[in-house]
Amino acid sequence: MRGSLTLRSARSVCRARLIKGQSPGLPNPTAMENATGPCGEERPREVQETTVTEGAAKIVFPSANEVFYNPVQEFNRDLTCAVITEFARIQLGAKGIQIKVPGEKDTQKVIVDLSDQEEEKVELKESENLASGDQHRTAAVGEICEEGFRVLEGLAASGLRSIRFALEVPGLRSVVANDASAPAVDLIRQNVQLNGVAHLVQPSQADARMLMYQHQKVSERFDVIDLDPYGSPARFLDAAVQAVSEGGLLCVTCTDMAVLTGKSKETCYSKYGAMALKTRACHEMALRIVLHSLDLHANCYQRFVVPLLSISADFYVRVFVRVFSSPSKVKASASKQALVFQCVGCGAFHLQRLAKVSGVPGDRVKFSAACGPPVTPECEHCGQQHQLGGPMWAEPIHDLDFVGRVLEAVSTNPSRFHTSERIRGVLSVITEELPDVPLYYTLDQLSSTIHCNTPSLLKFRSALLHADFRVSLSHTCKNAVKTDAPASALWDIMRCWEKKYPVKRERLSETSPAFRILSVEPRLQANFTIREDANPSSRQRRLKRFQVNPEANWGPRRRARPGGKAADEAVEERHMVLRNKRKEPPENAAQRAAWLKTVPCKRFKEGTCQRGDQCCYSHSPRAPGISADAPPGPRAAAEPGID
């Protein structure tokens, strides 16, 4: 490392090298100054770099995509800093330590106990007596707090998240920025020195799973573990639930949304132990599947999870959970999971718990298998069959008290984060969600099923409220209807709406869900008069609840790879060549010939094309470094970039 090494960072480097099978020892400063790596390989002296400022951190990363960085996830990193800050305020406040956040007024906040599962409960009077009896202790950002949190970022990439923790989150003892990639760890060291946080951030090169497995002992566990991998975090969950401390915070991001939202059900089962359904509520179901997987991994070690906050945003889902140990309370985990029966015709769904709990809470409780199924072989509304999904987490996915604390902190200090406006909007919608109602319907789903006009959101919500049902929005979908009303009540309301705006029945097939639903008279007479409480507060205040695409080609970035930008440009060039290849060729002979010349010749790649320049397809090489007159055959097959 550049400069002096602390004892902790030296131990971290030695441990990482032991994992890789290398002899323990410190990096050679001379070798680093001479631009050589740990194995003596030469590195280029001049590498084009880009400087990015995010929050209080400034990082340098290669312009070539050799280390992964995605600016769209600034919201993810801002929200994580806000969550860990409030978590530290609660945990350290119980020890009589007050955190100081830049931009906040110097006022004493009330400490709220989040964990009913914990046996130790800190009351406000005790904390006040402790604060008055002992010296007033504070924890500020950028300073080491000896009783603070030990944080692990398992997949740090450029180290941006870890550096932001050190510069923006108070009450930290140490932050381990780990990555398995040697270029990424070198970049982390450079950025740590650039931001002056070497006393807090310890770069580490190791497999994240092995590093967490080495910290299974109670005294060596991390208070906060952050996992933000490229794709699925499934392979890291077993180690993570063992390496987090008692009541510690586990933050997990999943970007494999195609798997979690039902496009690859068998892959979802192999990774998360559940079958995802391709429904309108697929994003909330994705959150519940991830929580189910986390709880299932924790149960193997007599531990269980308590969700604090679960977010579906952009192209990923993000969950914040606390992990506790209790063999007796692990027995209740099966009753927290449920299977989902969903009609393939009208979309009505029913939940079936895996187990049931009988007895008085606090007294002797008995656990037994649940009875079911809750549906008939055919849907009672449209006569279609049901598909089975899950198991998934069926309990609340947020701790509304904790969410309210985070929302209050962000609202009173909006200049702290660049995405504060969006955080306020999303958290406001979450506080309005019905916590005990899993999944939801959507207005377009209900109206498209019976082929009628879509009612306005306020009118439909008012009809549910007039019928004495509860209803709310969902942060995962802007036209969601999350309600405790049964599916029969929803279809009665839609039948009443259809009577106002009739559908041409003669065009409906007698076997279609629309025909069967509309052939039944409604038993509930809907009242569509708009009520004042039908319009939620977040909507009235016009908060930024649902993010629009922030930039062109927005979404998950490509995985970091050797060669960086040059490799990406070669892939993009190939995509441009093969684009629209399967479309019908032009009828004009000249245009057809020119079009065929843009398509690579397969026989030329294989070395069997004998036509030469007379071939109607292109013989130009697609990989850099191969000249147009290079002989085909084995050499072409051996060059990189050639399929």
N, C-alpha and C positions, 0 to 999 in steps of 0.2 A: 504494500500500500504506500501511497505517497504520504510523506510526513510521518509522524509518530503513530504507533499502534497502541490502542488501549489493551488491557489484559483480556477483556471480554472478546474484543474482535480478534485478538491473536488466537484465543481458544476456538473461536468460531471457524477461523481459517484452517486450523489444525484438524478440527473435527471434519470439515468438509473434505480435506485431502485424505484423511483416513478412509472416508466413505468411498472415495474414488480409487483407493489402493495406492496412493502416493505416500511417500515418506513425509511425516509432519515437519513443518518448517515454515518460516515466514517467507513471503515473496521477496525476490531479490530486487532491491531498489535500483541497482545498476542496470539490471536487465530491463526494468520498466523504463528507465530513462533512455535506454538505447532502443526502445520500441520493439522489444522482444517479449514473447509471451512466456508463461511459466515453463513451457517445454523447450524454450529456446528458439521457437519459430519466429521468423521475421514478420513484422507487421508494417503496413504502409505508414510512412511518416505523415503524409498529408491526406487526410480523409475529409471530404466535404461534410460539414456538420450543420445542424439546424438548432437554434436556441428557441425554446418554448417556455413561456411564463404562464403558469396556472396557479391560482391562489397565491400563496406566499412563496412558492417554490419556482426556481428557474432551473431547467434541465437542458442538457445538450445531448442530442442523439444523432446518429448517422442519417444523412439524407436518404441513403440506400436503406431499404427496409430490412436491416439485419437485426434490429431490436424492435419488438412490437410496441406500438404506441397508437392509440386511437383517441383523438380529441373529442369525439362525440360522447365519450363516457365521462366527461367532466361532471355531469350531473351525478353519476354514480359515486365519484370520488368526493364531491361536496357533501352528498348525503351521508356517506360513511363517516366523514369527519364530524358532522353534526351529531350522528348517533353515538359515536364513541365519546364525544365530549359530554353528552348528557349522561351516558353510562358512567363515565368517570366522576361526574358531579355527584351521582347517587352513591357510588361505591366508596369514594374517598370522603364524602361528607359523613358517612357513618364512622369514619376514623377521625373525624374532627379536622379534616383538611379541606379548605375551600379553594376551588380552582378559580383562576383569573383568566378570562377570555378577552382578547383584544376587542374593543368596541362595545363591550357590555358595561352597564353602569355598575358601580361597586355597591351592590345590594345583596343581602343574605337571602338565598332562596330556600324554600322549605324542602326538606328531604322526604321523599316518598318511598316507601318500601315496595319494590316491584315484585318480590318473590314471596308469595304465600307458601311456596314449596320449601323455602328455607326455614330452618328451625330458629335461626337467630333473626329477630325482628328488632330493628332499631327505631325507637320512638323519638319524636321530636324533642321531648323534654330531656331525654338522656343526651342527645346530641348537643342541646344547648348547655347542659351542665358540663359536658366534656369540653365544649369550646370556652366556657367561662372559667373552668378550673385550670385548664392547661393553657400554654401559650398559643396564641392565634397562629395557626400554620396555613400557609398558602402554597399553591402549586401553579406556576406560570408556564407558558409555552416556551419551548427551547431550553428548559432547565430539567435536570435529572431530579426526579422525585423518588427517594429511596423506598417509599411505600407505594409507589405507583404501579402502573401496568407494565407487564412484559408483553410486547406485541410481536407477532410473526406475520409477515407477508410472504406466503409460500412461493408465489410466482411473481417476482417483483419487476421483471423486464428492465425498464429504464430506471427503476427506483423512485419514480415520481410519487407514488402513493405513500411510500414509507417516509420520504422527505417531507411531504405535506403533513403527515402525522406529527413529525418532529417539530415542524414550524407552526402548526395550527392547533394541535390538540394538547392541552395541559395535563399534567399528572402522569407522565410516562417515565418509566425507569429505563427502558431500552426498547429499541425497535430492530428486529432482525429482518433484513431485506435479502431474501434468498432467491436464487435462480439456478437452474441446472446448466445454463449456457455460459460459457466462459466469456464471450464478448459482452453479454449482458452484465455480468458481474464486474467486468472492467469498467463498463459505462456507469454502473452504480457507484463504484469507488470515485470516479471522476465527478459525478453529480453530487455526491456527499461532500466532497472537498469544496466544490463550487458553492454550495449553500451553507457551509460551515456548521454541519450537524454531525461531525465525526464522533462527538462525545455521546450521541444518542443512537445513531444508526450504525448497525454493524453489518457490512456486506457478507454474504455467505454463498458459497457455491456447493450445492448438494441437491440430491433428489429430495423434493419436498416431502415425500412419504417417509423416506428414511430419516430425515431430520425430525419429523414429528414423532416417529416411532421411538427415537432416542430420548424424547422428552415425555415419556409416559409416567414417570415417577411424579408423585404429588408435588414434591418440592421443586421440580423442574418444569412443570407445565406452564403454558402461556395463558395470560389473562384474556388476550384477544388474538384470534387467528383470522386472517383475511385470505380468502381463496378466490382469485379471479382468473381462472384458466382460459385458454383458448378452446372453447367447446364445452365439453361436459366435465364437471368436477367429480364424477362418480368414483374414480379410482383413488381420490384423495380423502373421501369421507370417512373411511374406516380409521385412518390414522388421525384425522382431525378431531373426531369425537373422543379420542383417548388423550390427546395432547393438550386439550383446553382445560383450564382449572375449574374447580367446583364453582358453579354459578357464573363461569366465564362466558364471554361473547364470541360466537362463531358467525362470521360473515361469509356468505357463499354466493357467487354469481354463476349463472348458467346461461350460455349463449346458444346452446343447441336447441333452439326453439322448434325446428322442424320435427325433432324427435319428441319433445315434450308436448306438442300441440296435436299429435295424432297422425302425422304423416308416415311415421315409421313406428308402428305400435310394438312390433317385436323387438326393435332396438331399444325402445323405451323400457320394456320389461327387463331386458338384459342389463341395462344400466341402472335403473331406478327401482326395479321390482314391482312395476305397475303397468297396466295397459292404459295408454292415453286415448281419449276419444276426440275425434275431429268435430268439435261442436262450437257454437258461438261463444261458449264460456270456457274455451280451451286455455286461455291465458291464466285465468284463476285456477283452473284444474292443474295447470303446470306448476303453479306455486304450491298447491296442496300435494302434488306428487313428490316434489322436492322435499317438503317437510316430512312426508311419510318416509322417504328414504333416509333422511337424517335421523329420525326417531328410531327407525329399524336398526340402523347401524349402532346407535347408542344403546339400544336395548340389549345388544350382545354383551355389553360390559356393565349391566345393571345401572345404566344411565338413561335419562330421558331429556327431551328438549322442550323448551317453553318459548314459543315465538314472540318476539318483540315487534317486529315490523317485516312485512312481506310486500315487495314492490314488483310490479310488472311494468317495465318501461322500455321504450324503443325496441331493440331487438334482443332483449335479455330479461331474465327474472333475477331478483336479488332478495335474499332472506337474511334476517338478523335473528338469531336464536340464542338463548342461554342454555347451558348444559348442566344438569344436576345429577347427583348419584343418590338413588334410593331403591333398594330391591323391592320394597313394598309398593311403591308408587309406579314402578315399571309394570306391575301387573295390570294397571289400568290402561296401558298403551293400546291394547287390542280394541278396547271400546272407543278409542279416539279415531280409529280408522273406519272407512266405509267403502263399500262397492257402489257403483253408479249403474242403474238400469235406465237406459235412454231409448225412447221410441225412435225408430229410423224414419218414421213418417212425419209426425207432428213435432218431435223434439222434446216432448214431455219427459222429465227425468224424476227418478225416485232414488233415495239413498238407503242402503242397507248396512247397518253397523256390523262389524265383525264379531263383536261381543256385547254383552249387556251387563250392567252393574245393578245389583239389588242390595237394599239395605239403606240405613240412614248414614249420610256423610258424617264422618267423625267417629262413628261407631263401627261395629263389625260389618264389613262389606263383603259381598259374595260376587264373584265373577263367573259368568257362564256363557255358553255359546248363544248367539242370537238366533232367532227364528225368522224364517223368511221363505220365499222371496216376497217383497212388498207389492209385486205386480202379478197380473195374470199372464198366461202365455201370449196373448194378443193385447195390444193397447186398448184401453177402455174408450178412448176418444176417437181413434182413427182405424183401429183394427190391424195395425202393422205390428211387426215383431220388435223386440227390444235387443239392443246391443249392450254388452257388459264391459264396464271399465273400472279401473282402480286396481287395488285399494289406494285410497288417498286420505289425507288428513281432513277430518270432518269437524274439528274444533275451531275456535277463532284463530285467525292467522295474524292478528295484531294485538298488542297490548295498548288499548286506547289511552290509558293514563300516560304511558311512556311516549306514545305518539303525540299527545297533547303537550308534553314537556318539550319535545324537539320542535314542534310547531311554534310554541311560544318563544323559544330561544332564537329561532331563525327570524321570526316576525319582529322581535325587538332589536335585532342586530342585522338588518338586511344587507349592509355593506360587507359583511364577512365573506359571503360567497357570491360568485358570479351568477349562479343559477338559483339564487334565493327566491326569486319570484316563482319559478317553477316548483321548487320544493314546497313553498307555501300552498300552491294550488293542489299538488298531489296529496299532501298530508291533510289538507282540509277536506278533500273528498273522502279520504280514508276514515277520518273521524266521523263522517256522516254515514258510513256503510253500516249495515246491520251485521253485527259480529257473529250472530248465531245462525245465520242463513248461508249455507254453502251454495255456490254457483248462482246462476242467474239466467234469465231469458233476455232477448233483445226485441225491440219493437219491429225491426225489419223481418226478423225470423217469424214472429207471430202473424204479421200481415201477409208475408209471402206464402205462408202455409195455406191460407184460405184465399189468396189472390185478391185481396182487397186493398183499399187505400190505407196508408200508414197513419194512425192517429198521432197527434202531437204528444210530446213527452208529458206536458203538464196535464193534458186531458186524461191520459191513461193513468198517470199517478193519482190524479184526483178521483178517478173511478175506484181505484183500489182503496184510497183513504175513506171514501164515502161508504165502502163496504166493510169498514173496520179492520182492514188489513194494514200491515206495516210495509213500507216500500222505501228503497233508497237507490242511489246510483252505485256504480263500481268504478274504481280508478283504472281498471283494466280495459274498460270499453265505454265509450261516450254515450251510447244509446242503450245501456244495460238497464234492466228492470230486476233488481234484487228484492224479492218479496217473500213473505211467509204464506202467501195465498197459495192454495193448491192449484194444480193445473186445470182442474174443472172450473174453478172460479175465473181463471185467466181466459179460458175459451168462452165462458159465458159473457164476459166483457167484450170479447172480440165478436161474438154473435150479435150483441146489441149494437156494436159499431157497424157491423155489416148491414144491419137493417136500415141504418141511416144512409149508408152508401152501398147500395146493393151490388152484388156480383152477378154476372150473367151465368145462372145455374146451368143453362143448356150446354155451355161449353165445358162443364166439369165432367170428368169420368166418374162413373158410379163407384169405382174402386179407389178413387183418389182420397187422400186425407181431407181435402177441402170439402168434398161432397159429403163425407160421413160426419164431419164436424158440424157443418151448416144444416144438416138434415135434422138435428136435434134442437128443440126449442130451449132457450136459456131459462134456467131456474132463478138466476140472479139478474135483477133489473139494474143495469149500470146507470150511474149518474155521472155525466161528463162535465158537470159544472166545475169550473176551475176553483180550487181552494188556495188560500194564501200559503198554507204549509206544504203545498205540492211543489213549490219552487225552492230547491235547497239553497242554503246560504251561500255556498261556494259559487253557485250559478248566478245568484243575484249580484254578488260582488264582482263578477266577471274575472275571476282568477284564472291564471294559466293552468288549466287542469289537464289538458291533453296536448302533448307536444306535437307540433308540425315538423316535417322533415327539415332539419337545420341546414343541410347542404346537399349538393348534387352527389349522386352515387352513394347515398347515405346508407349505412348499415355496418355489419361486421367487416373488419378489414381482413386481408389475407394473412395467413400465418407468416411470421418472420422466417426468412430462409437465407442461406448463404448466397451471396451474389446480390441480395437486396433489390434495389430498384432496377438493375439491369435484367435480372431474372423476371421481375414483374412485367417489364416492358416487352420481353420476348413472349411471355404468355399472352399479353394483351394483343400483340401483333398477330399471334396465331388465332386468337378469337376473332379478330377483324377479318382474317382471311377466310375462316370457316363460317362466318356469319351469313345467314340466308342461303347456305349451301343446298338445303333440301327444297328450296322454292323452285317453282317451274321456271325453266330457262326461257329467255326471250324468244319470240317467234322470228324476229329478223335474224338472218344468217350471220351478218357481220357482228351484231350485238351478242349473238349466241357464242360466236368464236371468241370474242373478247372476254365474255363472262367465263368460259371454260378455262381460259388462260390464267384466271385467278385461283383456280382450284388445283392444289398440289397433286402430282401424279403419284399414285400408290406404287406402281411398278418401278418408277424411278427410285423411290425410297428403298425398295427391295433389291434394286440393282438388276432388274430383268427387263426394263423397257429398252427396246431396240430401235425405236423410231427417232430418237434424237430430237432435232429441231422440228421434225415433221409431226411430233406428238401434239395433240390438241390440248393437253393439260400442261400445267406449269412445271418446269424442271428447276426452278430457282430454289436454292437451299433456304430453309427456314431458321437455321440455327446460326448464331454469330460465330465468326471464325472459320466458316466453310466457304470457299470461293465458288463462283458459279460454274467453273470448269473443273471442279474437283471430281475425280472418278468415283462413280457410285460403287456400292458393295459394302464389304465389312467395315471399312473406315467410316462410312456415313452412319452405319448402325451404331458405331462405338462412340460417336461424338455426343456430348450432352445436348439436350434440347430436341433430339430426334426421337420420335416414337417408334 
